[in-house]
Amino acid sequence: FLYLYFKMKQLQAELKLAESTVILALKVLSDLNPESTSFSFDESLPKEMKAASDKILEEIILKQLRTSGLDILSEEAGQIYSGNETDLRWVVDPLDGTVNYVRGLAPCSVSISLCRGDKPLLGVIGEFPSCKLASGGADIGAIYLDKSIQVSSIDDKKKAVICTGFPSRFEFDLNGTNWINNTIEPFGKIRMFGAASLSLLHVARGAAEVYAENDIMIWDVAAGLAILEGAGGVYNMTQGHHPDALNVFASNGLILDN
């Protein structure tokens, strides 16, 4: 108990900064008009949508997080070095689910995580347009709508829900299709929400049992993985085919990767 209390106190300032930053970003997002937001597809990555809203949110988030004196890795700006010698860094996705936001398809989120290297220590996710807030980490538990959350107790793939997606860098080659058949097909139900952070949140709060995605970027999943651990879940991740890309399998701990 004393160890957990110490860890919670140690991360409290960073958690408060992440929460206040996400809340501010959600407020700004609420004031934007998605129908008037300019967007385009990346020339080097044709399936990747870029929107003005991403840059607007990123500027606001970076301004807030720079006050911590830590390095920052953000989807749009890349790696930002603080000059301080520390292995801690913020990992930021200003708008996870840009297509959802611009096209009005489904919820999206603002996602901020504090990591030691690539290991998420804590995460905060702000869902939009509901503005519901989730936060957590392995040493601090997990909270959604001001209540503690836990993963589900389902241990049978045939009765389980898996959340997944095909990110912009996913290759539909033989390896990709084999992964789909071996990893996704055995589950009772499959859901795609267009935002990895929210998929992980569904697993953390027990609405689904597994999240799996290949070549997903670290900023898409870092906060969700921290919250999942806080809710009693587990995950494994390996390096993907691109810098900062990961292959992730996360679950309630009862259903494990093949």
Disulfide bonds with the S-S distance in Angstrom:
none
